[in-house]
């Protein structure tokens, strides 16, 4: 074989390998982006209610909301890398503990003084969790 044929074959093989790994990388990013969007969408209703400020945190972060968020977490976790998974788990634990603080508490409806303190905290905990599902 001549040198030009060998060079062409090597170039084609290298180009094919680069194209394969580029396509694989783009596919993984696309799948992660879709999973992250789905995860974020499960918190929209609660964020809107908290930002509106007309309900107390326990009336927003209900058992039904938690179940919806837990399902989204379980579906999203497999798409995270090892380091990101650890950080995400820590953020999830902060959300779980914060939400658990209100379980069994009877906050008087319309407790504006409590809302003023707790709503920003709840939003911060949720935003910390959603940080892991941002577009990158």
Residue pairs with C-beta under 8 A, 6 or more apart in sequence:
31 79
32 79
33 135
35 75
35 76
35 79
35 133
36 76
36 79
36 133
36 134
36 135
37 133
38 72
38 75
38 76
39 72
39 73
39 75
39 76
39 130
39 133
40 130
40 133
42 68
42 69
42 71
42 72
43 69
43 72
43 126
43 129
43 130
45 65
46 60
46 61
46 65
46 126
47 123
47 126
49 55
49 60
50 57
50 60
50 119
50 122
50 123
50 126
51 119
51 123
53 115
53 119
56 107
56 109
56 111
56 114
56 115
56 118
57 102
57 107
57 115
57 118
57 119
57 121
57 122
58 102
58 103
58 105
58 107
60 122
61 99
61 102
61 122
66 99
69 95
73 92
76 133
77 85
77 88
80 88
80 132
84 132
87 132
88 129
88 132
91 128
91 129
91 131
91 132
92 129
94 125
94 128
94 129
95 125
95 126
95 128
95 129
98 121
98 122
98 125
107 114
